Amino acid sequence: MTTKDATAGGDGSTTGDRDLDCSTYLEAGIEGLVVKALAAGWNEDEISNALLGLVQDRISEARDNAILDFGPKPGATRH
């Protein structure tokens, strides 16, 4: 996969598929992190496991926040 300039349309979308466009946008940054980690002495498996763990933590935190945010906001009235 090649990295595209994701600036078309002003919202970062180049294909109309926001998930694909976001992946493409992030790919160069992740590749940069991998290159730096390899240069620092980490191997591919260690890097991949670390990235996976960080992403899993982010997903878990987002889910926890979504659950905590579920329901009416304080002070809101029900209809």
KOLDODREN-708645 format. One record per residue: residue in one letter; x, y, z of N, C-alpha, C, CB in turn. Coordinates in pm, whole numbers, plus 50000, padded with zeros to 5 digits. Glycine has a CB too. Example, Ala and Ser with C-alpha at 12.3 -4.5 7.8 and 13.67 -1.06 7.14 Angstrom:
KOLDODREN-708645
<tordren><aa>A</aa><n_px>51319</n_px><n_py>49431</n_py><n_pz>50780</n_pz><ca_px>51230</ca_px><ca_py>49550</ca_py><ca_pz>50780</ca_pz><c_px>51320</c_px><c_py>49670</c_py><c_pz>50780</c_pz><cb_px>51131</cb_px><cb_py>49553</cb_py><cb_pz>50905</cb_pz></tordren>
<tordren><aa>S</aa><n_px>51285</n_px><n_py>49775</n_py><n_pz>50708</n_pz><ca_px>51367</ca_px><ca_py>49894</ca_py><ca_pz>50714</ca_pz><c_px>51290</c_px><c_py>50003</c_py><c_pz>50787</c_pz><cb_px>51408</cb_px><cb_py>49940</cb_py><cb_pz>50572</cb_pz></tordren>
***
This chain:
KOLDODREN-708645
<tordren><aa>M</aa><n_px>50085</n_px><n_py>49882</n_py><n_pz>50000</n_pz><ca_px>50000</ca_px><ca_py>50000</ca_py><ca_pz>50000</ca_pz><c_px>50088</c_px><c_py>50123</c_py><c_pz>50000</c_pz><cb_px>49904</cb_px><cb_py>50000</cb_py><cb_pz>50122</cb_pz></tordren>
<tordren><aa>T</aa><n_px>50053</n_px><n_py>50219</n_py><n_pz>49923</n_pz><ca_px>50131</ca_px><ca_py>50342</ca_py><ca_pz>49918</ca_pz><c_px>50060</c_px><c_py>50450</c_py><c_pz>49998</c_pz><cb_px>50154</cb_px><cb_py>50388</cb_py><cb_pz>49772</cb_pz></tordren>
<tordren><aa>T</aa><n_px>50136</n_px><n_py>50545</n_py><n_pz>50044</n_pz><ca_px>50080</ca_px><ca_py>50655</ca_py><ca_pz>50119</ca_pz><c_px>50036</c_px><c_py>50764</c_py><c_pz>50023</c_pz><cb_px>50181</cb_px><cb_py>50711</cb_py><cb_pz>50222</cb_pz></tordren>
<tordren><aa>K</aa><n_px>49912</n_px><n_py>50809</n_py><n_pz>50040</n_pz><ca_px>49857</ca_px><ca_py>50914</ca_py><ca_pz>49956</ca_pz><c_px>49851</c_px><c_py>51044</c_py><c_pz>50035</c_pz><cb_px>49717</cb_px><cb_py>50876</cb_py><cb_pz>49903</cb_pz></tordren>
<tordren><aa>D</aa><n_px>49847</n_px><n_py>51153</n_py><n_pz>49963</n_pz><ca_px>49825</ca_px><ca_py>51282</ca_py><ca_pz>50028</ca_pz><c_px>49675</c_px><c_py>51292</c_py><c_pz>50053</c_pz><cb_px>49877</cb_px><cb_py>51402</cb_py><cb_pz>49939</cb_pz></tordren>
<tordren><aa>A</aa><n_px>49637</n_px><n_py>51284</n_py><n_pz>50179</n_pz><ca_px>49494</ca_px><ca_py>51278</ca_py><ca_pz>50214</ca_pz><c_px>49440</c_px><c_py>51417</c_py><c_pz>50246</c_pz><cb_px>49472</cb_px><cb_py>51185</cb_py><cb_pz>50333</cb_pz></tordren>
<tordren><aa>T</aa><n_px>49451</n_px><n_py>51508</n_py><n_pz>50152</n_pz><ca_px>49401</ca_px><ca_py>51642</ca_py><ca_pz>50177</ca_pz><c_px>49285</c_px><c_py>51680</c_py><c_pz>50086</c_pz><cb_px>49512</cb_px><cb_py>51742</cb_py><cb_pz>50161</cb_pz></tordren>
<tordren><aa>A</aa><n_px>49249</n_px><n_py>51596</n_py><n_pz>49993</n_pz><ca_px>49141</ca_px><ca_py>51629</ca_py><ca_pz>49901</ca_pz><c_px>49010</c_px><c_py>51644</c_py><c_pz>49978</c_pz><cb_px>49127</cb_px><cb_py>51521</cb_py><cb_pz>49792</cb_pz></tordren>
<tordren><aa>G</aa><n_px>48931</n_px><n_py>51739</n_py><n_pz>49938</n_pz><ca_px>48800</ca_px><ca_py>51757</ca_py><ca_pz>49999</ca_pz><c_px>48803</c_px><c_py>51828</c_py><c_pz>50133</c_pz><cb_px>48735</cb_px><cb_py>51626</cb_py><cb_pz>50015</cb_pz></tordren>
<tordren><aa>G</aa><n_px>48918</n_px><n_py>51856</n_py><n_pz>50188</n_pz><ca_px>48926</ca_px><ca_py>51929</ca_py><ca_pz>50314</ca_pz><c_px>48902</c_px><c_py>51847</c_py><c_pz>50438</c_pz><cb_px>48831</cb_px><cb_py>52040</cb_py><cb_pz>50311</cb_pz></tordren>
<tordren><aa>D</aa><n_px>48849</n_px><n_py>51723</n_py><n_pz>50424</n_pz><ca_px>48822</ca_px><ca_py>51640</ca_py><ca_pz>50541</ca_pz><c_px>48916</c_px><c_py>51520</c_py><c_pz>50549</c_pz><cb_px>48679</cb_px><cb_py>51593</cb_py><cb_pz>50539</cb_pz></tordren>
<tordren><aa>G</aa><n_px>49017</n_px><n_py>51514</n_py><n_pz>50464</n_pz><ca_px>49110</ca_px><ca_py>51404</ca_py><ca_pz>50465</ca_pz><c_px>49066</c_px><c_py>51286</c_py><c_pz>50380</c_pz><cb_px>49131</cb_px><cb_py>51358</cb_py><cb_pz>50604</cb_pz></tordren>
<tordren><aa>S</aa><n_px>48946</n_px><n_py>51291</n_py><n_pz>50326</n_pz><ca_px>48894</ca_px><ca_py>51181</ca_py><ca_pz>50247</ca_pz><c_px>48937</c_px><c_py>51194</c_py><c_pz>50101</c_pz><cb_px>48742</cb_px><cb_py>51175</cb_py><cb_pz>50258</cb_pz></tordren>
<tordren><aa>T</aa><n_px>48994</n_px><n_py>51088</n_py><n_pz>50047</n_pz><ca_px>49032</ca_px><ca_py>51089</ca_py><ca_pz>49906</ca_pz><c_px>48952</c_px><c_py>50987</c_py><c_pz>49826</c_pz><cb_px>49180</cb_px><cb_py>51060</cb_py><cb_pz>49892</cb_pz></tordren>
<tordren><aa>T</aa><n_px>48906</n_px><n_py>50881</n_py><n_pz>49891</n_pz><ca_px>48832</ca_px><ca_py>50776</ca_py><ca_pz>49820</ca_pz><c_px>48683</c_px><c_py>50776</c_py><c_pz>49853</c_pz><cb_px>48890</cb_px><cb_py>50640</cb_py><cb_pz>49853</cb_pz></tordren>
<tordren><aa>G</aa><n_px>48646</n_px><n_py>50848</n_py><n_pz>49957</n_pz><ca_px>48508</ca_px><ca_py>50843</ca_py><ca_pz>50004</ca_pz><c_px>48489</c_px><c_py>50737</c_py><c_pz>50112</c_pz><cb_px>48414</cb_px><cb_py>50816</cb_py><cb_pz>49889</cb_pz></tordren>
<tordren><aa>D</aa><n_px>48587</n_px><n_py>50648</n_py><n_pz>50130</n_pz><ca_px>48584</ca_px><ca_py>50547</ca_py><ca_pz>50235</ca_pz><c_px>48672</c_px><c_py>50599</c_py><c_pz>50349</c_pz><cb_px>48635</cb_px><cb_py>50405</cb_py><cb_pz>50183</cb_pz></tordren>
<tordren><aa>R</aa><n_px>48610</n_px><n_py>50657</n_py><n_pz>50450</n_pz><ca_px>48685</ca_px><ca_py>50724</ca_py><ca_pz>50556</ca_pz><c_px>48775</c_px><c_py>50629</c_py><c_pz>50633</c_pz><cb_px>48589</cb_px><cb_py>50792</cb_py><cb_pz>50652</cb_pz></tordren>
<tordren><aa>D</aa><n_px>48733</n_px><n_py>50504</n_py><n_pz>50654</n_pz><ca_px>48819</ca_px><ca_py>50409</ca_py><ca_pz>50724</ca_pz><c_px>48946</c_px><c_py>50381</c_py><c_pz>50643</c_pz><cb_px>48743</cb_px><cb_py>50277</cb_py><cb_pz>50750</cb_pz></tordren>
<tordren><aa>L</aa><n_px>48930</n_px><n_py>50357</n_py><n_pz>50514</n_pz><ca_px>49045</ca_px><ca_py>50333</ca_py><ca_pz>50427</ca_pz><c_px>49135</c_px><c_py>50456</c_py><c_pz>50419</c_pz><cb_px>48999</cb_px><cb_py>50293</cb_py><cb_pz>50286</cb_pz></tordren>
<tordren><aa>D</aa><n_px>49075</n_px><n_py>50572</n_py><n_pz>50404</n_pz><ca_px>49153</ca_px><ca_py>50695</ca_py><ca_pz>50396</ca_pz><c_px>49228</c_px><c_py>50723</c_py><c_pz>50526</c_pz><cb_px>49062</cb_px><cb_py>50813</cb_py><cb_pz>50363</cb_pz></tordren>
<tordren><aa>C</aa><n_px>49166</n_px><n_py>50695</n_py><n_pz>50638</n_pz><ca_px>49233</ca_px><ca_py>50716</ca_py><ca_pz>50767</ca_pz><c_px>49350</c_px><c_py>50619</c_py><c_pz>50780</c_pz><cb_px>49133</cb_px><cb_py>50696</cb_py><cb_pz>50884</cb_pz></tordren>
<tordren><aa>S</aa><n_px>49330</n_px><n_py>50494</n_py><n_pz>50741</n_pz><ca_px>49440</ca_px><ca_py>50396</ca_py><ca_pz>50745</ca_pz><c_px>49557</c_px><c_py>50440</c_py><c_pz>50659</c_pz><cb_px>49390</cb_px><cb_py>50259</cb_py><cb_pz>50698</cb_pz></tordren>
<tordren><aa>T</aa><n_px>49526</n_px><n_py>50488</n_py><n_pz>50541</n_pz><ca_px>49630</ca_px><ca_py>50535</ca_py><ca_pz>50450</ca_pz><c_px>49703</c_px><c_py>50654</c_py><c_pz>50511</c_pz><cb_px>49570</cb_px><cb_py>50574</cb_py><cb_pz>50312</cb_pz></tordren>
<tordren><aa>Y</aa><n_px>49628</n_px><n_py>50745</n_py><n_pz>50570</n_pz><ca_px>49687</ca_px><ca_py>50864</ca_py><ca_pz>50633</ca_pz><c_px>49781</c_px><c_py>50826</c_py><c_pz>50747</c_pz><cb_px>49576</cb_px><cb_py>50957</cb_py><cb_pz>50686</cb_pz></tordren>
<tordren><aa>L</aa><n_px>49741</n_px><n_py>50729</n_py><n_pz>50830</n_pz><ca_px>49819</ca_px><ca_py>50690</ca_py><ca_pz>50946</ca_pz><c_px>49938</c_px><c_py>50601</c_py><c_pz>50911</c_pz><cb_px>49731</cb_px><cb_py>50619</cb_py><cb_pz>51044</cb_pz></tordren>
<tordren><aa>E</aa><n_px>49932</n_px><n_py>50537</n_py><n_pz>50797</n_pz><ca_px>50034</ca_px><ca_py>50439</ca_py><ca_pz>50760</ca_pz><c_px>50176</c_px><c_py>50496</c_py><c_pz>50761</c_pz><cb_px>50004</cb_px><cb_py>50384</cb_py><cb_pz>50622</cb_pz></tordren>
<tordren><aa>A</aa><n_px>50195</n_px><n_py>50613</n_py><n_pz>50706</n_pz><ca_px>50329</ca_px><ca_py>50673</ca_py><ca_pz>50701</ca_pz><c_px>50382</c_px><c_py>50699</c_py><c_pz>50843</c_pz><cb_px>50326</cb_px><cb_py>50804</cb_py><cb_pz>50620</cb_pz></tordren>
<tordren><aa>G</aa><n_px>50296</n_px><n_py>50745</n_py><n_pz>50930</n_pz><ca_px>50338</ca_px><ca_py>50770</ca_py><ca_pz>51068</ca_pz><c_px>50376</c_px><c_py>50643</c_py><c_pz>51140</c_pz><cb_px>50229</cb_px><cb_py>50841</cb_py><cb_pz>51144</cb_pz></tordren>
<tordren><aa>I</aa><n_px>50299</n_px><n_py>50539</n_py><n_pz>51119</n_pz><ca_px>50331</ca_px><ca_py>50410</ca_py><ca_pz>51181</ca_pz><c_px>50462</c_px><c_py>50356</c_py><c_pz>51126</c_pz><cb_px>50217</cb_px><cb_py>50308</cb_py><cb_pz>51159</cb_pz></tordren>
<tordren><aa>E</aa><n_px>50480</n_px><n_py>50367</n_py><n_pz>50995</n_pz><ca_px>50606</ca_px><ca_py>50320</ca_py><ca_pz>50935</ca_pz><c_px>50724</c_px><c_py>50397</c_py><c_pz>50995</c_pz><cb_px>50603</cb_px><cb_py>50338</cb_py><cb_pz>50780</cb_pz></tordren>
<tordren><aa>G</aa><n_px>50706</n_px><n_py>50526</n_py><n_pz>51018</n_pz><ca_px>50811</ca_px><ca_py>50605</ca_py><ca_pz>51081</ca_pz><c_px>50843</c_px><c_py>50557</c_py><c_pz>51221</c_pz><cb_px>50771</cb_px><cb_py>50751</cb_py><cb_pz>51085</cb_pz></tordren>
<tordren><aa>L</aa><n_px>50739</n_px><n_py>50523</n_py><n_pz>51298</n_pz><ca_px>50759</ca_px><ca_py>50468</ca_py><ca_pz>51433</ca_pz><c_px>50835</c_px><c_py>50337</c_py><c_pz>51428</c_pz><cb_px>50626</cb_px><cb_py>50449</cb_py><cb_pz>51503</cb_pz></tordren>
<tordren><aa>V</aa><n_px>50798</n_px><n_py>50251</n_py><n_pz>51334</n_pz><ca_px>50864</ca_px><ca_py>50121</ca_py><ca_pz>51321</ca_pz><c_px>51011</c_px><c_py>50140</c_py><c_pz>51287</c_pz><cb_px>50794</cb_px><cb_py>50035</cb_py><cb_pz>51213</cb_pz></tordren>
<tordren><aa>V</aa><n_px>51041</n_px><n_py>50228</n_py><n_pz>51194</n_pz><ca_px>51180</ca_px><ca_py>50254</ca_py><ca_pz>51156</ca_pz><c_px>51260</c_px><c_py>50303</c_py><c_pz>51277</c_pz><cb_px>51187</cb_px><cb_py>50358</cb_py><cb_pz>51041</cb_pz></tordren>
<tordren><aa>K</aa><n_px>51204</n_px><n_py>50395</n_py><n_pz>51354</n_pz><ca_px>51272</ca_px><ca_py>50447</ca_py><ca_pz>51474</ca_pz><c_px>51293</c_px><c_py>50336</c_py><c_pz>51578</c_pz><cb_px>51192</cb_px><cb_py>50563</cb_py><cb_pz>51536</cb_pz></tordren>
<tordren><aa>A</aa><n_px>51191</n_px><n_py>50253</n_py><n_pz>51598</n_pz><ca_px>51202</ca_px><ca_py>50145</ca_py><ca_pz>51696</ca_pz><c_px>51305</c_px><c_py>50041</c_py><c_pz>51652</c_pz><cb_px>51065</cb_px><cb_py>50077</cb_py><cb_pz>51717</cb_pz></tordren>
<tordren><aa>L</aa><n_px>51309</n_px><n_py>50010</n_py><n_pz>51523</n_pz><ca_px>51412</ca_px><ca_py>49917</ca_py><ca_pz>51473</ca_pz><c_px>51551</c_px><c_py>49974</c_py><c_pz>51496</c_pz><cb_px>51390</cb_px><cb_py>49888</cb_py><cb_pz>51322</cb_pz></tordren>
<tordren><aa>A</aa><n_px>51567</n_px><n_py>50104</n_py><n_pz>51469</n_pz><ca_px>51697</ca_px><ca_py>50169</ca_py><ca_pz>51489</ca_pz><c_px>51737</c_px><c_py>50170</c_py><c_pz>51637</c_pz><cb_px>51692</cb_px><cb_py>50313</cb_py><cb_pz>51435</cb_pz></tordren>
<tordren><aa>A</aa><n_px>51636</n_px><n_py>50169</n_py><n_pz>51726</n_pz><ca_px>51664</ca_px><ca_py>50168</ca_py><ca_pz>51869</ca_pz><c_px>51692</c_px><c_py>50028</c_py><c_pz>51922</c_pz><cb_px>51546</cb_px><cb_py>50229</cb_py><cb_pz>51945</cb_pz></tordren>
<tordren><aa>G</aa><n_px>51680</n_px><n_py>49927</n_py><n_pz>51833</n_pz><ca_px>51715</ca_px><ca_py>49791</ca_py><ca_pz>51874</ca_pz><c_px>51600</c_px><c_py>49695</c_py><c_pz>51897</c_pz><cb_px>51793</cb_px><cb_py>49798</cb_py><cb_pz>51995</cb_pz></tordren>
<tordren><aa>W</aa><n_px>51477</n_px><n_py>49741</n_py><n_pz>51883</n_pz><ca_px>51363</ca_px><ca_py>49652</ca_py><ca_pz>51899</ca_pz><c_px>51347</c_px><c_py>49569</c_py><c_pz>51772</c_pz><cb_px>51233</cb_px><cb_py>49732</cb_py><cb_pz>51929</cb_pz></tordren>
<tordren><aa>N</aa><n_px>51292</n_px><n_py>49446</n_py><n_pz>51785</n_pz><ca_px>51269</ca_px><ca_py>49366</ca_py><ca_pz>51665</ca_pz><c_px>51123</c_px><c_py>49380</c_py><c_pz>51620</c_pz><cb_px>51305</cb_px><cb_py>49217</cb_py><cb_pz>51691</cb_pz></tordren>
<tordren><aa>E</aa><n_px>51095</n_px><n_py>49328</n_py><n_pz>51502</n_pz><ca_px>50960</ca_px><ca_py>49343</ca_py><ca_pz>51442</ca_pz><c_px>50850</c_px><c_py>49289</c_py><c_pz>51532</c_pz><cb_px>50954</cb_px><cb_py>49271</cb_py><cb_pz>51306</cb_pz></tordren>
<tordren><aa>D</aa><n_px>50872</n_px><n_py>49171</n_py><n_pz>51593</n_pz><ca_px>50769</ca_px><ca_py>49114</ca_py><ca_pz>51681</ca_pz><c_px>50743</c_px><c_py>49203</c_py><c_pz>51802</c_pz><cb_px>50811</cb_px><cb_py>48975</cb_py><cb_pz>51727</cb_pz></tordren>
<tordren><aa>E</aa><n_px>50849</n_px><n_py>49254</n_py><n_pz>51863</n_pz><ca_px>50832</ca_px><ca_py>49342</ca_py><ca_pz>51979</ca_pz><c_px>50758</c_px><c_py>49469</c_py><c_pz>51941</c_pz><cb_px>50969</cb_px><cb_py>49376</cb_py><cb_pz>52039</cb_pz></tordren>
<tordren><aa>I</aa><n_px>50792</n_px><n_py>49524</n_py><n_pz>51828</n_pz><ca_px>50727</ca_px><ca_py>49646</ca_py><ca_pz>51781</ca_pz><c_px>50579</c_px><c_py>49621</c_py><c_pz>51753</c_pz><cb_px>50797</cb_px><cb_py>49700</cb_py><cb_pz>51656</cb_pz></tordren>
<tordren><aa>S</aa><n_px>50552</n_px><n_py>49513</n_py><n_pz>51681</n_pz><ca_px>50413</ca_px><ca_py>49480</ca_py><ca_pz>51648</ca_pz><c_px>50330</c_px><c_py>49455</c_py><c_pz>51772</c_pz><cb_px>50407</cb_px><cb_py>49359</cb_py><cb_pz>51556</cb_pz></tordren>
<tordren><aa>N</aa><n_px>50387</n_px><n_py>49381</n_py><n_pz>51868</n_pz><ca_px>50315</ca_px><ca_py>49354</ca_py><ca_pz>51993</ca_pz><c_px>50289</c_px><c_py>49482</c_py><c_pz>52071</c_pz><cb_px>50393</cb_px><cb_py>49255</cb_py><cb_pz>52080</cb_pz></tordren>
<tordren><aa>A</aa><n_px>50387</n_px><n_py>49572</n_py><n_pz>52074</n_pz><ca_px>50369</ca_px><ca_py>49699</ca_py><ca_pz>52144</ca_pz><c_px>50261</c_px><c_py>49783</c_py><c_pz>52078</c_pz><cb_px>50501</cb_px><cb_py>49777</cb_py><cb_pz>52148</cb_pz></tordren>
<tordren><aa>L</aa><n_px>50264</n_px><n_py>49792</n_py><n_pz>51945</n_pz><ca_px>50162</ca_px><ca_py>49869</ca_py><ca_pz>51873</ca_pz><c_px>50024</c_px><c_py>49810</c_py><c_pz>51895</c_pz><cb_px>50193</cb_px><cb_py>49874</cb_py><cb_pz>51722</cb_pz></tordren>
<tordren><aa>L</aa><n_px>50014</n_px><n_py>49677</n_py><n_pz>51887</n_pz><ca_px>49885</ca_px><ca_py>49611</ca_py><ca_pz>51909</ca_pz><c_px>49833</c_px><c_py>49639</c_py><c_pz>52050</c_pz><cb_px>49898</cb_px><cb_py>49460</cb_py><cb_pz>51888</cb_pz></tordren>
<tordren><aa>G</aa><n_px>49920</n_px><n_py>49630</n_py><n_pz>52148</n_pz><ca_px>49879</ca_px><ca_py>49658</ca_py><ca_pz>52286</ca_pz><c_px>49831</c_px><c_py>49801</c_py><c_pz>52304</c_pz><cb_px>49994</cb_px><cb_py>49631</cb_py><cb_pz>52381</cb_pz></tordren>
<tordren><aa>L</aa><n_px>49901</n_px><n_py>49895</n_py><n_pz>52243</n_pz><ca_px>49860</ca_px><ca_py>50036</ca_py><ca_pz>52252</ca_pz><c_px>49724</c_px><c_py>50058</c_py><c_pz>52187</c_pz><cb_px>49964</cb_px><cb_py>50126</cb_py><cb_pz>52186</cb_pz></tordren>
<tordren><aa>V</aa><n_px>49702</n_px><n_py>49996</n_py><n_pz>52073</n_pz><ca_px>49573</ca_px><ca_py>50010</ca_py><ca_pz>52004</ca_pz><c_px>49462</c_px><c_py>49945</c_py><c_pz>52085</c_pz><cb_px>49580</cb_px><cb_py>49949</cb_py><cb_pz>51863</cb_pz></tordren>
<tordren><aa>Q</aa><n_px>49489</n_px><n_py>49828</n_py><n_pz>52142</n_pz><ca_px>49388</ca_px><ca_py>49761</ca_py><ca_pz>52225</ca_pz><c_px>49353</c_px><c_py>49846</c_py><c_pz>52346</c_pz><cb_px>49438</cb_px><cb_py>49623</cb_py><cb_pz>52270</cb_pz></tordren>
<tordren><aa>D</aa><n_px>49453</n_px><n_py>49908</n_py><n_pz>52407</n_pz><ca_px>49426</ca_px><ca_py>49997</ca_py><ca_pz>52521</ca_pz><c_px>49339</c_px><c_py>50115</c_py><c_pz>52478</c_pz><cb_px>49559</cb_px><cb_py>50049</cb_py><cb_pz>52581</cb_pz></tordren>
<tordren><aa>R</aa><n_px>49367</n_px><n_py>50169</n_py><n_pz>52361</n_pz><ca_px>49290</ca_px><ca_py>50283</ca_py><ca_pz>52310</ca_pz><c_px>49145</c_px><c_py>50244</c_py><c_pz>52285</c_pz><cb_px>49353</cb_px><cb_py>50337</cb_py><cb_pz>52181</cb_pz></tordren>
<tordren><aa>I</aa><n_px>49124</n_px><n_py>50126</n_py><n_pz>52227</n_pz><ca_px>48989</ca_px><ca_py>50076</ca_py><ca_pz>52202</ca_pz><c_px>48915</c_px><c_py>50055</c_py><c_pz>52333</c_pz><cb_px>48993</cb_px><cb_py>49945</cb_py><cb_pz>52120</cb_pz></tordren>
<tordren><aa>S</aa><n_px>48983</n_px><n_py>49994</n_py><n_pz>52429</n_pz><ca_px>48922</ca_px><ca_py>49968</ca_py><ca_pz>52560</ca_pz><c_px>48881</c_px><c_py>50098</c_py><c_pz>52628</c_pz><cb_px>49019</cb_px><cb_py>49890</cb_py><cb_pz>52649</cb_pz></tordren>
<tordren><aa>E</aa><n_px>48969</n_px><n_py>50196</n_py><n_pz>52623</n_pz><ca_px>48940</ca_px><ca_py>50325</ca_py><ca_pz>52684</ca_pz><c_px>48821</c_px><c_py>50394</c_py><c_pz>52614</c_pz><cb_px>49063</cb_px><cb_py>50416</cb_py><cb_pz>52679</cb_pz></tordren>
<tordren><aa>A</aa><n_px>48818</n_px><n_py>50386</n_py><n_pz>52483</n_pz><ca_px>48707</ca_px><ca_py>50446</ca_py><ca_pz>52408</ca_pz><c_px>48575</c_px><c_py>50378</c_py><c_pz>52443</c_pz><cb_px>48732</cb_px><cb_py>50437</cb_py><cb_pz>52256</cb_pz></tordren>
<tordren><aa>R</aa><n_px>48577</n_px><n_py>50246</n_py><n_pz>52456</n_pz><ca_px>48455</ca_px><ca_py>50173</ca_py><ca_pz>52495</ca_pz><c_px>48412</c_px><c_py>50210</c_py><c_pz>52635</c_pz><cb_px>48476</cb_px><cb_py>50021</cb_py><cb_pz>52486</cb_pz></tordren>
<tordren><aa>D</aa><n_px>48508</n_px><n_py>50218</n_py><n_pz>52727</n_pz><ca_px>48475</ca_px><ca_py>50257</ca_py><ca_pz>52864</ca_pz><c_px>48413</c_px><c_py>50396</c_py><c_pz>52867</c_pz><cb_px>48600</cb_px><cb_py>50253</cb_py><cb_pz>52953</cb_pz></tordren>
<tordren><aa>N</aa><n_px>48469</n_px><n_py>50488</n_py><n_pz>52791</n_pz><ca_px>48416</ca_px><ca_py>50624</ca_py><ca_pz>52786</ca_pz><c_px>48277</c_px><c_py>50625</c_py><c_pz>52724</c_pz><cb_px>48510</cb_px><cb_py>50716</cb_py><cb_pz>52707</cb_pz></tordren>
<tordren><aa>A</aa><n_px>48255</n_px><n_py>50543</n_py><n_pz>52623</n_pz><ca_px>48123</ca_px><ca_py>50538</ca_py><ca_pz>52559</ca_pz><c_px>48019</c_px><c_py>50484</c_py><c_pz>52657</c_pz><cb_px>48128</cb_px><cb_py>50449</cb_py><cb_pz>52433</cb_pz></tordren>
<tordren><aa>I</aa><n_px>48057</n_px><n_py>50386</n_py><n_pz>52737</n_pz><ca_px>47963</ca_px><ca_py>50331</ca_py><ca_pz>52835</ca_pz><c_px>47933</c_px><c_py>50434</c_py><c_pz>52942</c_pz><cb_px>48019</cb_px><cb_py>50201</cb_py><cb_pz>52899</cb_pz></tordren>
<tordren><aa>L</aa><n_px>48035</n_px><n_py>50505</n_py><n_pz>52988</n_pz><ca_px>48015</ca_px><ca_py>50607</ca_py><ca_pz>53091</ca_pz><c_px>47932</c_px><c_py>50723</c_py><c_pz>53038</c_pz><cb_px>48148</cb_px><cb_py>50658</cb_py><cb_pz>53142</cb_pz></tordren>
<tordren><aa>D</aa><n_px>47942</n_px><n_py>50750</n_py><n_pz>52908</n_pz><ca_px>47869</ca_px><ca_py>50861</ca_py><ca_pz>52848</ca_pz><c_px>47727</c_px><c_py>50823</c_py><c_pz>52807</c_pz><cb_px>47943</cb_px><cb_py>50913</cb_py><cb_pz>52728</cb_pz></tordren>
<tordren><aa>F</aa><n_px>47691</n_px><n_py>50696</n_py><n_pz>52825</n_pz><ca_px>47558</ca_px><ca_py>50650</ca_py><ca_pz>52784</ca_pz><c_px>47453</c_px><c_py>50706</c_py><c_pz>52878</c_pz><cb_px>47552</cb_px><cb_py>50496</cb_py><cb_pz>52781</cb_pz></tordren>
<tordren><aa>G</aa><n_px>47342</n_px><n_py>50745</n_py><n_pz>52820</n_pz><ca_px>47231</ca_px><ca_py>50797</ca_py><ca_pz>52899</ca_pz><c_px>47226</c_px><c_py>50948</c_py><c_pz>52895</c_pz><cb_px>47243</cb_px><cb_py>50750</cb_py><cb_pz>53043</cb_pz></tordren>
<tordren><aa>P</aa><n_px>47124</n_px><n_py>51003</n_py><n_pz>52961</n_pz><ca_px>47107</ca_px><ca_py>51148</ca_py><ca_pz>52959</ca_pz><c_px>47219</c_px><c_py>51220</c_py><c_pz>53031</c_pz><cb_px>46973</cb_px><cb_py>51186</cb_py><cb_pz>53020</cb_pz></tordren>
<tordren><aa>K</aa><n_px>47251</n_px><n_py>51335</n_py><n_pz>52984</n_pz><ca_px>47353</ca_px><ca_py>51419</ca_py><ca_pz>53048</ca_pz><c_px>47296</c_px><c_py>51475</c_py><c_pz>53177</c_pz><cb_px>47400</cb_px><cb_py>51534</cb_py><cb_pz>52952</cb_pz></tordren>
<tordren><aa>P</aa><n_px>47383</n_px><n_py>51503</n_py><n_pz>53275</n_pz><ca_px>47334</ca_px><ca_py>51562</ca_py><ca_pz>53400</ca_pz><c_px>47256</c_px><c_py>51691</c_py><c_pz>53372</c_pz><cb_px>47452</cb_px><cb_py>51591</cb_py><cb_pz>53497</cb_pz></tordren>
<tordren><aa>G</aa><n_px>47140</n_px><n_py>51702</n_py><n_pz>53433</n_pz><ca_px>47058</ca_px><ca_py>51820</ca_py><ca_pz>53417</ca_pz><c_px>46964</c_px><c_py>51813</c_py><c_pz>53298</c_pz><cb_px>47145</cb_px><cb_py>51939</cb_py><cb_pz>53403</cb_pz></tordren>
<tordren><aa>A</aa><n_px>46979</n_px><n_py>51708</n_py><n_pz>53216</n_pz><ca_px>46892</ca_px><ca_py>51694</ca_py><ca_pz>53099</ca_pz><c_px>46755</c_px><c_py>51642</c_py><c_pz>53145</c_pz><cb_px>46955</cb_px><cb_py>51598</cb_py><cb_pz>52993</cb_pz></tordren>
<tordren><aa>T</aa><n_px>46651</n_px><n_py>51683</n_py><n_pz>53076</n_pz><ca_px>46518</ca_px><ca_py>51634</ca_py><ca_pz>53109</ca_pz><c_px>46478</c_px><c_py>51526</c_py><c_pz>53009</c_pz><cb_px>46414</cb_px><cb_py>51750</cb_py><cb_pz>53108</cb_pz></tordren>
<tordren><aa>R</aa><n_px>46398</n_px><n_py>51432</n_py><n_pz>53057</n_pz><ca_px>46347</ca_px><ca_py>51325</ca_py><ca_pz>52970</ca_pz><c_px>46217</c_px><c_py>51370</c_py><c_pz>52906</c_pz><cb_px>46326</cb_px><cb_py>51193</cb_py><cb_pz>53048</cb_pz></tordren>
<tordren><aa>H</aa><n_px>46194</n_px><n_py>51322</n_py><n_pz>52787</n_pz><ca_px>46069</ca_px><ca_py>51354</ca_py><ca_pz>52718</ca_pz><c_px>45976</c_px><c_py>51237</c_py><c_pz>52724</c_pz><cb_px>46094</cb_px><cb_py>51393</cb_py><cb_pz>52574</cb_pz></tordren>
***
